[in-house]
Amino acid sequence: MKKIKHCQTFRTDEMSIQLQKELFQILQDYYTNTEYQEFCKDLQNKDAVLVLFDQEETPVGFTTWFVRDFQFAKQKGKFIYSGDTVIRKHASGSLALPIAWGKVMLDIADSLGTGEKLYWLLTTKGFRTYRYLSVFFKKFYPAVDSVSENLPETCEYLARSLFGSMYQKETGILLRSGKKQAIRFVAEDTAYISRSPDKHIRFFQKKNPRFFDGEELVCLAEFSQENLHPFILKALLK
């Protein structure tokens, strides 16, 4: 197995065509209904992309995002929306990408003004991305455990502001229009979920039972040092 070397952040307006094609190939290998032009269009709507490289400088994973200001229910600050996030299977055991992503969020949190908050909003078709929430955070939404009262309503507000009527409040599911990208390895993932003792993974299936059709669960977590698990905070502050 090739070892992971490093992560690097690229502004989406400065990416090379070659890198875009390499990242699209990763996406295409793991999801159906992918189109290169749509992928490039989506990149144009993001601020940056974090790329995971192996020792041969080959991209093996990536995540995209943008940052926006918000003001809602006596709260103000910023939220980060995660777009496509894909890691090749042979690199999925590495924490390099999530830790690098956490450091991105930490830098943004450090730039906030007094009393401002930072939220991470993500939509996920798979349990692996959803599982990052419980690894990083003490409280997040939706979760098998209790959450703070403001998270559900803040999640709904941010989801509505981005996706409008595509966000289903009753289920917390995002139903995109047109062809939906869906996980290619459905049988493998379904089998893994069925035998997993992990309560978070089983909860994800309960909340998003049609993940295999490309339906996305909308999730939210406040990014703050108080809400991070101690071992994650230690890793981010290194």
CYANA upper distance limits for C-alpha pairs under 8 A (distance plus 0.5 A):
  1 MET  CA     90 HIS  CA      7.26
  2 LYS  CA     54 ASP  CA      6.94
  2 LYS  CA     55 GLN  CA      7.42
  2 LYS  CA     90 HIS  CA      8.32
  3 LYS  CA     54 ASP  CA      6.17
  3 LYS  CA     55 GLN  CA      6.44
  3 LYS  CA     91 ALA  CA      8.37
  4 ILE  CA     52 LEU  CA      8.05
  4 ILE  CA     53 PHE  CA      6.63
  4 ILE  CA     54 ASP  CA      4.67
  4 ILE  CA     55 GLN  CA      6.38
  4 ILE  CA     91 ALA  CA      7.57
  4 ILE  CA     94 SER  CA      7.94
  4 ILE  CA     96 ALA  CA      8.31
  5 LYS  CA     52 LEU  CA      8.37
  5 LYS  CA     53 PHE  CA      6.30
  5 LYS  CA     54 ASP  CA      5.33
  5 LYS  CA     55 GLN  CA      5.36
  5 LYS  CA     57 GLU  CA      8.17
  6 HIS  CA     52 LEU  CA      6.63
  6 HIS  CA     53 PHE  CA      6.07
  6 HIS  CA     54 ASP  CA      7.48
  6 HIS  CA     96 ALA  CA      7.70
  7 CYS  CA     50 LEU  CA      7.16
  7 CYS  CA     51 VAL  CA      5.93
  7 CYS  CA     52 LEU  CA      5.00
  7 CYS  CA     53 PHE  CA      6.54
  7 CYS  CA     96 ALA  CA      7.52
  7 CYS  CA     97 LEU  CA      7.05
  7 CYS  CA    100 ALA  CA      7.29
  8 GLN  CA     50 LEU  CA      6.14
  8 GLN  CA     51 VAL  CA      5.85
  8 GLN  CA     52 LEU  CA      7.27
  8 GLN  CA     53 PHE  CA      8.49
  9 THR  CA     48 ALA  CA      7.27
  9 THR  CA     49 VAL  CA      6.20
  9 THR  CA     50 LEU  CA      4.87
  9 THR  CA     51 VAL  CA      6.78
 10 PHE  CA     14 GLU  CA      7.34
 10 PHE  CA     15 MET  CA      6.89
 10 PHE  CA     48 ALA  CA      6.06
 10 PHE  CA     49 VAL  CA      5.88
 10 PHE  CA     50 LEU  CA      6.89
 10 PHE  CA     51 VAL  CA      8.25
 11 ARG  CA     15 MET  CA      7.05
 11 ARG  CA     47 ASP  CA      6.62
 11 ARG  CA     48 ALA  CA      4.81
 11 ARG  CA     49 VAL  CA      6.95
 12 THR  CA     43 LEU  CA      6.69
 12 THR  CA     44 GLN  CA      6.96
 12 THR  CA     46 LYS  CA      7.16
 12 THR  CA     47 ASP  CA      6.43
 12 THR  CA     48 ALA  CA      5.38
 12 THR  CA     49 VAL  CA      6.86
 13 ASP  CA     44 GLN  CA      7.48
 15 MET  CA     19 LEU  CA      7.08
 15 MET  CA     20 GLN  CA      7.34
 16 SER  CA     20 GLN  CA      6.89
 17 ILE  CA     21 LYS  CA      6.75
 18 GLN  CA     22 GLU  CA      6.78
 19 LEU  CA     23 LEU  CA      6.68
 20 GLN  CA     24 PHE  CA      6.60
 20 GLN  CA     40 CYS  CA      7.99
 21 LYS  CA     25 GLN  CA      6.68
 21 LYS  CA     36 TYR  CA      8.39
 22 GLU  CA     26 ILE  CA      7.14
 22 GLU  CA     59 PRO  CA      7.44
 23 LEU  CA     27 LEU  CA      6.97
 23 LEU  CA     59 PRO  CA      7.49
 23 LEU  CA     61 GLY  CA      7.96
 23 LEU  CA     62 PHE  CA      7.71
 24 PHE  CA     28 GLN  CA      6.51
 24 PHE  CA     36 TYR  CA      7.13
 24 PHE  CA     39 PHE  CA      7.44
 25 GLN  CA     29 ASP  CA      6.57
 26 ILE  CA     30 TYR  CA      7.13
 26 ILE  CA     60 VAL  CA      7.73
 26 ILE  CA     61 GLY  CA      7.65
 26 ILE  CA     86 VAL  CA      7.65
 26 ILE  CA     87 ILE  CA      8.24
 26 ILE  CA     88 ARG  CA      7.63
 27 LEU  CA     31 TYR  CA      6.43
 27 LEU  CA     34 THR  CA      7.95
 27 LEU  CA     86 VAL  CA      6.96
 28 GLN  CA     32 THR  CA      7.12
 28 GLN  CA     34 THR  CA      6.31
 29 ASP  CA    184 ARG  CA      8.31
 30 TYR  CA     86 VAL  CA      8.25
 30 TYR  CA    183 ILE  CA      6.53
 30 TYR  CA    184 ARG  CA      5.94
 30 TYR  CA    185 PHE  CA      7.87
 31 TYR  CA    181 GLN  CA      6.32
 31 TYR  CA    182 ALA  CA      5.74
 31 TYR  CA    183 ILE  CA      5.16
 31 TYR  CA    184 ARG  CA      5.65
 32 THR  CA    181 GLN  CA      5.71
 32 THR  CA    182 ALA  CA      5.76
 32 THR  CA    183 ILE  CA      6.98
 32 THR  CA    184 ARG  CA      6.58
 33 ASN  CA    179 LYS  CA      7.06
 33 ASN  CA    180 LYS  CA      7.11
 33 ASN  CA    181 GLN  CA      5.60
 33 ASN  CA    182 ALA  CA      7.75
 34 THR  CA     38 GLU  CA      8.14
 34 THR  CA     39 PHE  CA      7.96
 34 THR  CA    181 GLN  CA      6.90
 35 GLU  CA     39 PHE  CA      6.70
 36 TYR  CA     40 CYS  CA      6.73
 37 GLN  CA     41 LYS  CA      6.63
 38 GLU  CA     42 ASP  CA      6.60
 39 PHE  CA     43 LEU  CA      6.78
 40 CYS  CA     44 GLN  CA      6.90
 41 LYS  CA     45 ASN  CA      7.35
 42 ASP  CA     46 LYS  CA      7.30
 43 LEU  CA     47 ASP  CA      8.43
 43 LEU  CA     64 THR  CA      8.07
 45 ASN  CA     66 PHE  CA      8.17
 46 LYS  CA     64 THR  CA      7.05
 46 LYS  CA     65 TRP  CA      5.85
 46 LYS  CA     66 PHE  CA      5.35
 46 LYS  CA     83 GLY  CA      8.43
 47 ASP  CA     64 THR  CA      8.16
 47 ASP  CA     65 TRP  CA      6.48
 47 ASP  CA     66 PHE  CA      5.18
 47 ASP  CA     67 VAL  CA      7.71
 48 ALA  CA     64 THR  CA      6.37
 48 ALA  CA     65 TRP  CA      6.39
 48 ALA  CA     66 PHE  CA      7.29
 49 VAL  CA     62 PHE  CA      7.24
 49 VAL  CA     63 THR  CA      6.13
 49 VAL  CA     64 THR  CA      4.76
 49 VAL  CA     65 TRP  CA      7.03
 50 LEU  CA     62 PHE  CA      5.92
 50 LEU  CA     63 THR  CA      5.87
 50 LEU  CA     64 THR  CA      6.86
 50 LEU  CA     97 LEU  CA      8.22
 50 LEU  CA    101 TRP  CA      7.83
 51 VAL  CA     59 PRO  CA      7.01
 51 VAL  CA     60 VAL  CA      8.18
 51 VAL  CA     61 GLY  CA      6.40
 51 VAL  CA     62 PHE  CA      4.85
 51 VAL  CA     63 THR  CA      7.29
 51 VAL  CA     97 LEU  CA      8.17
 52 LEU  CA     59 PRO  CA      6.16
 52 LEU  CA     60 VAL  CA      6.12
 52 LEU  CA     61 GLY  CA      5.42
 52 LEU  CA     62 PHE  CA      6.29
 52 LEU  CA     96 ALA  CA      8.03
 52 LEU  CA     97 LEU  CA      6.64
 53 PHE  CA     57 GLU  CA      5.77
 53 PHE  CA     58 THR  CA      5.79
 53 PHE  CA     59 PRO  CA      4.93
 53 PHE  CA     60 VAL  CA      6.11
 53 PHE  CA     61 GLY  CA      7.72
 54 ASP  CA     58 THR  CA      6.00
 54 ASP  CA     59 PRO  CA      7.07
 54 ASP  CA     60 VAL  CA      7.11
 60 VAL  CA     87 ILE  CA      6.50
 60 VAL  CA     88 ARG  CA      6.01
 60 VAL  CA     91 ALA  CA      7.34
 61 GLY  CA     85 THR  CA      8.00
 61 GLY  CA     86 VAL  CA      5.85
 61 GLY  CA     87 ILE  CA      4.46
 61 GLY  CA     88 ARG  CA      6.47
 61 GLY  CA     91 ALA  CA      8.32
 61 GLY  CA     97 LEU  CA      8.32
 62 PHE  CA     84 ASP  CA      8.19
 62 PHE  CA     85 THR  CA      6.18
 62 PHE  CA     86 VAL  CA      6.17
 62 PHE  CA     87 ILE  CA      6.97
 62 PHE  CA     97 LEU  CA      8.07
 63 THR  CA     82 SER  CA      7.57
 63 THR  CA     83 GLY  CA      7.13
 63 THR  CA     84 ASP  CA      6.09
 63 THR  CA     85 THR  CA      4.69
 63 THR  CA     86 VAL  CA      7.14
 64 THR  CA     82 SER  CA      6.32
 64 THR  CA     83 GLY  CA      5.54
 64 THR  CA     84 ASP  CA      6.30
 64 THR  CA     85 THR  CA      7.24
 65 TRP  CA     80 ILE  CA      7.09
 65 TRP  CA     81 TYR  CA      5.91
 65 TRP  CA     82 SER  CA      5.00
 65 TRP  CA     83 GLY  CA      5.99
 66 PHE  CA     80 ILE  CA      6.26
 66 PHE  CA     81 TYR  CA      6.08
 66 PHE  CA     82 SER  CA      7.52
 67 VAL  CA     78 LYS  CA      7.17
 67 VAL  CA     79 PHE  CA      6.25
 67 VAL  CA     80 ILE  CA      5.04
 67 VAL  CA     81 TYR  CA      7.00
 68 ARG  CA     78 LYS  CA      5.97
 68 ARG  CA     79 PHE  CA      6.05
 68 ARG  CA     80 ILE  CA      7.08
 69 ASP  CA     76 LYS  CA      8.06
 69 ASP  CA     77 GLY  CA      6.23
 69 ASP  CA     78 LYS  CA      4.81
 69 ASP  CA     79 PHE  CA      6.94
 70 PHE  CA     76 LYS  CA      6.05
 70 PHE  CA     77 GLY  CA      6.13
 70 PHE  CA     78 LYS  CA      6.11
 70 PHE  CA     79 PHE  CA      7.52
 71 GLN  CA     75 GLN  CA      6.07
 71 GLN  CA     76 LYS  CA      4.67
 71 GLN  CA     77 GLY  CA      7.16
 72 PHE  CA     76 LYS  CA      6.78
 72 PHE  CA    154 THR  CA      7.96
 72 PHE  CA    157 TYR  CA      8.27
 75 GLN  CA    116 GLU  CA      7.63
 75 GLN  CA    117 LYS  CA      7.70
 76 LYS  CA    115 GLY  CA      8.36
 76 LYS  CA    116 GLU  CA      5.88
 76 LYS  CA    117 LYS  CA      6.73
 77 GLY  CA    112 LEU  CA      7.49
 77 GLY  CA    113 GLY  CA      8.34
 77 GLY  CA    116 GLU  CA      4.94
 77 GLY  CA    117 LYS  CA      5.21
 77 GLY  CA    118 LEU  CA      6.41
 78 LYS  CA    112 LEU  CA      8.50
 78 LYS  CA    116 GLU  CA      8.13
 78 LYS  CA    117 LYS  CA      6.88
 78 LYS  CA    118 LEU  CA      5.49
 78 LYS  CA    119 TYR  CA      7.09
 79 PHE  CA    118 LEU  CA      5.87
 79 PHE  CA    119 TYR  CA      5.03
 79 PHE  CA    120 TRP  CA      6.23
 79 PHE  CA    121 LEU  CA      7.26
 80 ILE  CA    105 MET  CA      8.49
 80 ILE  CA    118 LEU  CA      8.12
 80 ILE  CA    119 TYR  CA      6.78
 80 ILE  CA    120 TRP  CA      5.47
 80 ILE  CA    121 LEU  CA      6.43
 81 TYR  CA    120 TRP  CA      6.72
 81 TYR  CA    121 LEU  CA      5.33
 81 TYR  CA    122 LEU  CA      6.15
 82 SER  CA    120 TRP  CA      8.13
 82 SER  CA    121 LEU  CA      7.02
 82 SER  CA    122 LEU  CA      5.54
 82 SER  CA    123 THR  CA      7.76
 83 GLY  CA    122 LEU  CA      7.67
 83 GLY  CA    123 THR  CA      8.01
 85 THR  CA    129 THR  CA      8.24
 87 ILE  CA     91 ALA  CA      6.93
 87 ILE  CA     92 SER  CA      6.22
 88 ARG  CA     92 SER  CA      6.60
 89 LYS  CA     93 GLY  CA      8.39
 95 LEU  CA     99 ILE  CA      6.46
 96 ALA  CA    100 ALA  CA      6.52
 97 LEU  CA    101 TRP  CA      6.50
 98 PRO  CA    102 GLY  CA      6.53
 98 PRO  CA    132 TYR  CA      8.22
 99 ILE  CA    103 LYS  CA      6.82
 99 ILE  CA    232 ILE  CA      8.46
 99 ILE  CA    235 ALA  CA      7.78
 99 ILE  CA    236 LEU  CA      7.05
100 ALA  CA    104 VAL  CA      6.97
100 ALA  CA    236 LEU  CA      8.44
101 TRP  CA    105 MET  CA      7.00
102 GLY  CA    106 LEU  CA      6.61
102 GLY  CA    236 LEU  CA      7.03
103 LYS  CA    107 ASP  CA      6.67
103 LYS  CA    236 LEU  CA      6.08
103 LYS  CA    237 LEU  CA      8.45
104 VAL  CA    108 ILE  CA      6.98
105 MET  CA    109 ALA  CA      6.58
105 MET  CA    223 PHE  CA      7.85
106 LEU  CA    110 ASP  CA      6.67
106 LEU  CA    223 PHE  CA      8.35
106 LEU  CA    236 LEU  CA      8.06
107 ASP  CA    111 SER  CA      7.10
108 ILE  CA    112 LEU  CA      7.37
108 ILE  CA    118 LEU  CA      8.45
109 ALA  CA    117 LYS  CA      8.17
109 ALA  CA    118 LEU  CA      6.63
109 ALA  CA    223 PHE  CA      7.88
109 ALA  CA    224 SER  CA      7.82
112 LEU  CA    116 GLU  CA      6.42
112 LEU  CA    117 LYS  CA      7.81
112 LEU  CA    118 LEU  CA      8.40
117 LYS  CA    222 GLU  CA      7.88
117 LYS  CA    223 PHE  CA      8.22
117 LYS  CA    224 SER  CA      8.43
118 LEU  CA    222 GLU  CA      6.45
118 LEU  CA    223 PHE  CA      5.96
118 LEU  CA    224 SER  CA      7.74
119 TYR  CA    220 LEU  CA      7.24
119 TYR  CA    221 ALA  CA      6.13
119 TYR  CA    222 GLU  CA      4.88
119 TYR  CA    223 PHE  CA      5.98
120 TRP  CA    220 LEU  CA      6.10
120 TRP  CA    221 ALA  CA      5.81
120 TRP  CA    222 GLU  CA      6.76
120 TRP  CA    223 PHE  CA      7.06
121 LEU  CA    155 CYS  CA      8.06
121 LEU  CA    158 LEU  CA      8.40
121 LEU  CA    218 VAL  CA      7.83
121 LEU  CA    219 CYS  CA      6.29
121 LEU  CA    220 LEU  CA      5.19
121 LEU  CA    221 ALA  CA      7.37
122 LEU  CA    218 VAL  CA      6.44
122 LEU  CA    219 CYS  CA      5.86
122 LEU  CA    220 LEU  CA      7.05
123 THR  CA    174 LEU  CA      8.08
123 THR  CA    216 GLU  CA      5.97
123 THR  CA    217 LEU  CA      5.84
123 THR  CA    218 VAL  CA      4.96
123 THR  CA    219 CYS  CA      6.61
124 THR  CA    129 THR  CA      6.87
124 THR  CA    130 TYR  CA      6.88
124 THR  CA    216 GLU  CA      5.40
124 THR  CA    217 LEU  CA      5.76
124 THR  CA    218 VAL  CA      7.19
124 THR  CA    219 CYS  CA      8.31
125 LYS  CA    182 ALA  CA      7.89
125 LYS  CA    183 ILE  CA      7.97
125 LYS  CA    211 PHE  CA      5.77
125 LYS  CA    212 PHE  CA      8.01
125 LYS  CA    214 GLY  CA      6.34
125 LYS  CA    215 GLU  CA      6.49
125 LYS  CA    216 GLU  CA      5.15
125 LYS  CA    217 LEU  CA      7.09
126 GLY  CA    130 TYR  CA      7.16
126 GLY  CA    183 ILE  CA      8.17
126 GLY  CA    211 PHE  CA      7.11
127 PHE  CA    131 ARG  CA      6.38
127 PHE  CA    201 ILE  CA      6.32
127 PHE  CA    204 PHE  CA      6.67
127 PHE  CA    205 GLN  CA      8.10
128 ARG  CA    132 TYR  CA      7.39
129 THR  CA    133 LEU  CA      8.18
130 TYR  CA    134 SER  CA      8.29
130 TYR  CA    201 ILE  CA      8.39
130 TYR  CA    204 PHE  CA      7.76
131 ARG  CA    135 VAL  CA      7.05
131 ARG  CA    200 HIS  CA      7.17
131 ARG  CA    201 ILE  CA      7.28
132 TYR  CA    136 PHE  CA      6.60
133 LEU  CA    137 PHE  CA      6.17
133 LEU  CA    140 PHE  CA      7.28
133 LEU  CA    221 ALA  CA      7.99
134 SER  CA    138 LYS  CA      7.30
134 SER  CA    139 LYS  CA      8.35
134 SER  CA    140 PHE  CA      8.10
134 SER  CA    200 HIS  CA      7.94
135 VAL  CA    229 HIS  CA      8.02
135 VAL  CA    232 ILE  CA      8.43
136 PHE  CA    228 LEU  CA      6.16
136 PHE  CA    229 HIS  CA      6.38
136 PHE  CA    232 ILE  CA      6.67
137 PHE  CA    221 ALA  CA      7.79
137 PHE  CA    223 PHE  CA      8.47
137 PHE  CA    227 ASN  CA      6.05
137 PHE  CA    228 LEU  CA      5.18
137 PHE  CA    229 HIS  CA      6.27
138 LYS  CA    227 ASN  CA      5.88
138 LYS  CA    228 LEU  CA      6.58
138 LYS  CA    229 HIS  CA      6.68
139 LYS  CA    143 ALA  CA      8.48
139 LYS  CA    146 SER  CA      8.32
139 LYS  CA    147 VAL  CA      6.26
139 LYS  CA    148 SER  CA      7.79
139 LYS  CA    221 ALA  CA      7.27
139 LYS  CA    222 GLU  CA      8.31
139 LYS  CA    227 ASN  CA      7.02
140 PHE  CA    147 VAL  CA      6.83
140 PHE  CA    151 LEU  CA      7.87
140 PHE  CA    219 CYS  CA      7.99
140 PHE  CA    220 LEU  CA      6.36
140 PHE  CA    221 ALA  CA      4.97
140 PHE  CA    222 GLU  CA      7.68
141 TYR  CA    147 VAL  CA      7.06
141 TYR  CA    151 LEU  CA      6.85
141 TYR  CA    152 PRO  CA      7.07
141 TYR  CA    155 CYS  CA      8.32
141 TYR  CA    219 CYS  CA      6.00
141 TYR  CA    220 LEU  CA      5.73
141 TYR  CA    221 ALA  CA      6.86
142 PRO  CA    147 VAL  CA      8.31
142 PRO  CA    152 PRO  CA      8.04
142 PRO  CA    219 CYS  CA      6.58
142 PRO  CA    220 LEU  CA      7.92
143 ALA  CA    147 VAL  CA      7.64
143 ALA  CA    200 HIS  CA      7.87
143 ALA  CA    203 PHE  CA      7.90
144 VAL  CA    199 LYS  CA      7.82
144 VAL  CA    200 HIS  CA      7.07
144 VAL  CA    203 PHE  CA      6.63
147 VAL  CA    151 LEU  CA      7.50
149 GLU  CA    153 GLU  CA      8.33
150 ASN  CA    154 THR  CA      6.48
151 LEU  CA    155 CYS  CA      6.39
151 LEU  CA    220 LEU  CA      7.54
151 LEU  CA    221 ALA  CA      7.97
152 PRO  CA    156 GLU  CA      6.70
153 GLU  CA    157 TYR  CA      6.68
154 THR  CA    158 LEU  CA      6.70
155 CYS  CA    159 ALA  CA      6.46
155 CYS  CA    218 VAL  CA      8.25
155 CYS  CA    219 CYS  CA      7.47
155 CYS  CA    220 LEU  CA      6.32
156 GLU  CA    160 ARG  CA      6.44
156 GLU  CA    169 LYS  CA      7.32
157 TYR  CA    161 SER  CA      6.64
158 LEU  CA    162 LEU  CA      6.85
159 ALA  CA    163 PHE  CA      6.24
159 ALA  CA    164 GLY  CA      7.66
159 ALA  CA    167 TYR  CA      6.95
159 ALA  CA    218 VAL  CA      7.91
160 ARG  CA    164 GLY  CA      4.95
160 ARG  CA    165 SER  CA      7.45
160 ARG  CA    167 TYR  CA      6.87
163 PHE  CA    167 TYR  CA      6.51
163 PHE  CA    174 LEU  CA      8.39
166 MET  CA    174 LEU  CA      6.14
166 MET  CA    175 LEU  CA      5.61
166 MET  CA    176 ARG  CA      6.39
166 MET  CA    177 SER  CA      8.05
167 TYR  CA    172 GLY  CA      7.37
167 TYR  CA    173 ILE  CA      6.55
167 TYR  CA    174 LEU  CA      5.06
167 TYR  CA    175 LEU  CA      6.87
168 GLN  CA    172 GLY  CA      5.93
168 GLN  CA    173 ILE  CA      5.83
168 GLN  CA    174 LEU  CA      6.64
168 GLN  CA    175 LEU  CA      7.86
169 LYS  CA    173 ILE  CA      7.86
171 THR  CA    207 LYS  CA      7.74
172 GLY  CA    207 LYS  CA      8.39
172 GLY  CA    217 LEU  CA      6.52
172 GLY  CA    218 VAL  CA      6.31
173 ILE  CA    208 ASN  CA      7.63
173 ILE  CA    215 GLU  CA      7.20
173 ILE  CA    216 GLU  CA      6.05
173 ILE  CA    217 LEU  CA      5.22
173 ILE  CA    218 VAL  CA      6.46
174 LEU  CA    215 GLU  CA      6.83
174 LEU  CA    216 GLU  CA      5.65
174 LEU  CA    217 LEU  CA      6.75
174 LEU  CA    218 VAL  CA      7.00
175 LEU  CA    215 GLU  CA      6.52
175 LEU  CA    216 GLU  CA      7.55
176 ARG  CA    180 LYS  CA      7.18
176 ARG  CA    215 GLU  CA      8.26
180 LYS  CA    213 ASP  CA      7.74
180 LYS  CA    214 GLY  CA      5.89
180 LYS  CA    215 GLU  CA      8.01
181 GLN  CA    213 ASP  CA      8.23
181 GLN  CA    214 GLY  CA      5.80
182 ALA  CA    211 PHE  CA      8.05
182 ALA  CA    212 PHE  CA      6.40
182 ALA  CA    213 ASP  CA      5.95
182 ALA  CA    214 GLY  CA      4.53
182 ALA  CA    215 GLU  CA      8.29
183 ILE  CA    212 PHE  CA      6.57
183 ILE  CA    213 ASP  CA      8.25
183 ILE  CA    214 GLY  CA      7.34
185 PHE  CA    189 ASP  CA      6.78
186 VAL  CA    190 THR  CA      6.46
186 VAL  CA    212 PHE  CA      6.41
187 ALA  CA    191 ALA  CA      6.58
188 GLU  CA    192 TYR  CA      6.74
189 ASP  CA    193 ILE  CA      6.69
190 THR  CA    194 SER  CA      6.69
191 ALA  CA    195 ARG  CA      7.07
192 TYR  CA    196 SER  CA      6.52
193 ILE  CA    201 ILE  CA      7.04
193 ILE  CA    202 ARG  CA      6.93
193 ILE  CA    205 GLN  CA      8.08
194 SER  CA    202 ARG  CA      8.28
196 SER  CA    201 ILE  CA      7.77
196 SER  CA    202 ARG  CA      7.81
197 PRO  CA    202 ARG  CA      8.17
198 ASP  CA    202 ARG  CA      6.90
199 LYS  CA    203 PHE  CA      6.50
200 HIS  CA    204 PHE  CA      6.71
201 ILE  CA    205 GLN  CA      7.10
202 ARG  CA    206 LYS  CA      6.91
203 PHE  CA    207 LYS  CA      6.68
204 PHE  CA    208 ASN  CA      6.37
204 PHE  CA    209 PRO  CA      8.35
205 GLN  CA    209 PRO  CA      5.49
205 GLN  CA    211 PHE  CA      8.10
207 LYS  CA    217 LEU  CA      7.91
208 ASN  CA    215 GLU  CA      7.67
208 ASN  CA    216 GLU  CA      7.63
208 ASN  CA    217 LEU  CA      6.61
210 ARG  CA    214 GLY  CA      7.68
210 ARG  CA    215 GLU  CA      6.50
211 PHE  CA    215 GLU  CA      5.42
211 PHE  CA    216 GLU  CA      7.01
222 GLU  CA    227 ASN  CA      7.48
223 PHE  CA    227 ASN  CA      7.07
223 PHE  CA    228 LEU  CA      7.76
224 SER  CA    228 LEU  CA      6.92
225 GLN  CA    233 LEU  CA      7.25
228 LEU  CA    232 ILE  CA      6.99
228 LEU  CA    233 LEU  CA      6.52
229 HIS  CA    233 LEU  CA      6.83
230 PRO  CA    234 LYS  CA      6.63
231 PHE  CA    235 ALA  CA      6.80
232 ILE  CA    236 LEU  CA      6.71
233 LEU  CA    237 LEU  CA      6.64
234 LYS  CA    238 LYS  CA      6.89
